[in-house]
């Protein structure tokens, strides 16, 4: 799926995780934004609800549950 200028909307999620006054950031491993700091997140997969997508993306990108 082409993401830069898609033919249809693409639903994405991002997680803002705060613990003891600190915000969790990850360094992006791939484009877009490779090498930049970002909140964990990504695209919602078909059949997932938003909560499931956020939990999956956080686990995939950080290893946290």
C-alpha positions in Angstrom: 0.0 0.0 0.0 1.4 3.4 -1.0 1.4 5.7 2.1 2.7 9.0 0.8 -0.5 10.0 -1.2 -2.9 7.1 -0.7 -6.0 6.6 -2.8 -8.1 6.0 0.3 -7.8 6.9 4.0 -5.3 4.9 6.1 -6.1 4.7 9.8 -3.2 5.0 12.2 -2.6 5.0 15.9 0.0 6.5 18.3 0.5 5.9 22.0 1.6 8.6 24.4 3.0 6.7 27.4 3.8 8.7 30.5 5.5 7.2 33.5 6.9 9.2 36.5 6.7 12.4 34.5 8.6 11.0 31.5 7.3 10.3 28.0 8.3 7.2 26.1 9.8 7.8 22.7 11.3 5.4 20.2 13.9 6.1 17.5 12.4 5.2 14.2 14.1 2.3 12.4 12.5 2.8 9.0 10.9 5.5 6.8 9.1 7.7 7.1 11.2 9.6 9.6 14.0 7.0 9.9 16.4 8.0 12.8 14.0 10.5 14.3 12.4 10.2 17.7 8.6 9.4 17.8 5.9 8.0 19.9 5.2 4.3 19.2 2.4 3.7 16.7 1.5 2.5 13.2 -1.4 1.4 11.1 -4.6 -0.3 12.2 -4.9 -3.7 10.7 -8.1 -5.0 9.2 -10.4 -6.3 11.9 -8.6 -4.6 14.8 -10.2 -2.0 17.1 -8.2 1.0 18.1 -7.2 -0.3 21.5 -5.9 -3.6 20.0 -3.9 -1.7 17.4 -2.3 0.6 20.0 -1.4 -2.4 22.2 0.0 -4.4 19.3 2.1 -1.5 18.0 3.5 -0.6 21.4 4.5 -4.3 21.9 6.0 -4.6 18.4 8.0 -1.4 18.7 9.1 -1.4 22.3 8.5 -4.8 23.7 6.2 -3.4 26.4 2.8 -4.8 27.3 
